[in-house]
Every structure is written in structure tokens, then in C-alpha cells.
């Protein structure tokens, strides 16, 4: 059993265009990782995809538009869950006036080597 404590001081800026706080991302639990993502108002993250990893967005605060693959942009609000298959291009835009906050739940767990920026 493990209890992982969040430490706000560990939040970092990720080049994709958002702030990340890893809540659970450890080799001890390789099946899943959980991170809190925070996007400033008016910011759109860069197009990217995760190779071999399913990612889920769980919307906690704010409003957004998500773009996934060839699908039309979709509006998101608190409580919505987005499931993004591996290798699928994605990006998200904060359409509100406050920070957009969501959980990024990845399986298997996120590692930097699965991340691919698409420009």
C-alpha cells in the first residue's frame, strides 16, 4: 500500500503549454499515472500524441474545447471525461477566464519517451 501526497511546489511547466503536477507516476504502479494539468486562460496546448498510451482527461475546473484526431472540436465542462486512444493527435484550449484544471490519467503510465510533439 502507498499513499502519495501532492506537493504544489512540484508543479512544473511542460513545453506543451500547460503546468503539470504528477500525483501518481511511479514504476511501483506501472499500469497507470495520474497528473493534474493546468492551462491558463486563452492558451491552446500544442498538437501531440502519446505512443502506446491511452489518456483520459477528467475535467475538474474551467471550460475547454478539445480536438482529437479528425473529430470536430468538442466543448468540455466540469465532470466531462475524454478518452484518447494511443497515437491519436490531440490538443486542448482553455476557453474560460480562469485556469482550466483536469486530471490526465494514462495507462500504462506516462513517461516522457511516449510523448510526441506534432508541431
C-alpha positions in Angstrom: 0.0 0.0 0.0 1.2 3.5 -0.8 -0.2 6.9 0.0 1.3 9.6 -2.3 1.0 13.2 -1.1 0.6 16.0 -3.5 3.1 18.9 -3.2 2.1 22.1 -5.0 5.8 23.1 -5.2 6.4 20.1 -7.5 4.2 21.6 -10.3 6.3 22.3 -13.4 5.7 23.9 -16.8 5.6 21.4 -19.7 6.6 22.6 -23.1 3.2 21.5 -24.5 1.8 24.7 -23.0 0.5 23.6 -19.6 1.5 23.1 -15.9 1.8 19.6 -14.6 1.6 18.2 -11.1 2.4 14.5 -11.0 0.0 12.9 -8.5 1.0 9.3 -9.1 3.6 8.3 -11.6 5.9 5.6 -10.4 7.4 2.3 -11.5 5.8 0.8 -8.5 2.4 1.3 -10.2 3.3 0.9 -13.9 -0.3 0.3 -15.1 -1.4 3.9 -14.6 -0.3 7.5 -13.9 -2.4 10.5 -12.7 -1.3 14.1 -13.2 -3.1 17.3 -12.6 -2.9 19.6 -15.7 -3.5 23.3 -15.6 -3.9 25.5 -18.6 -4.0 29.3 -18.4 -7.0 31.2 -20.0 -6.8 31.6 -23.8 -4.0 29.0 -24.1 -4.1 26.1 -26.6 -1.7 23.3 -26.0 0.4 22.1 -28.9 -0.7 19.2 -31.0 0.8 16.0 -29.7 0.1 12.3 -29.2 1.1 9.5 -26.8 2.6 6.4 -28.3 1.2 3.2 -26.8 -0.7 5.0 -24.0 -4.4 5.7 -23.5 -5.0 9.1 -21.9 -8.1 10.2 -20.2 -9.0 13.9 -19.3 -11.2 14.3 -16.3 -12.4 17.9 -16.2 -12.2 19.5 -12.7 -12.5 23.3 -13.2 -13.0 25.7 -16.1 -14.2 25.2 -19.7 -12.4 24.0 -22.7 -12.5 22.8 -26.3 -10.7 19.6 -27.1 -9.6 18.5 -30.5 -8.8 14.8 -31.0 -7.8 13.3 -34.4 -10.1 14.2 -37.2 -13.1 14.8 -35.0 -14.7 18.3 -34.8 -13.7 20.3 -31.7 -15.8 19.4 -28.7 -16.8 21.8 -25.8 -16.0 20.4 -22.3 -17.1 21.4 -18.9 -16.6 20.2 -15.3 -17.3 16.5 -14.9 -16.7 15.5 -18.5 -14.3 12.7 -19.3 -12.4 12.4 -22.6 -10.8 9.1 -23.6 -8.0 9.5 -26.1 -6.6 6.3 -27.8 -2.9 5.8 -28.3 -1.3 7.6 -31.3 -4.2 9.9 -31.6 -3.3 13.6 -32.2 -4.8 15.9 -29.5 -4.8 19.4 -28.0 -7.0 21.3 -25.7 -7.9 25.0 -25.4 -8.9 26.9 -22.3 -12.0 28.8 -23.4 -12.7 30.3 -20.0 -11.5 33.2 -17.9 -10.0 31.1 -15.1 -7.4 28.3 -15.2 -8.5 25.1 -16.8 -7.8 22.2 -14.5 -8.1 18.5 -15.3 -6.7 15.1 -14.4 -4.7 13.3 -17.1 -5.0 9.6 -16.3 -2.7 7.4 -18.5 -2.4 3.7 -18.9 0.1 2.4 -19.0 1.8 5.2 -17.0 3.1 8.3 -18.8 6.8 8.6 -19.4 8.4 11.3 -21.5 9.5 8.8 -24.1 5.9 8.2 -25.1 5.2 11.9 -25.8 5.5 13.1 -29.4 5.1 16.7 -30.3 3.4 17.2 -33.6 4.2 20.9 -34.2 
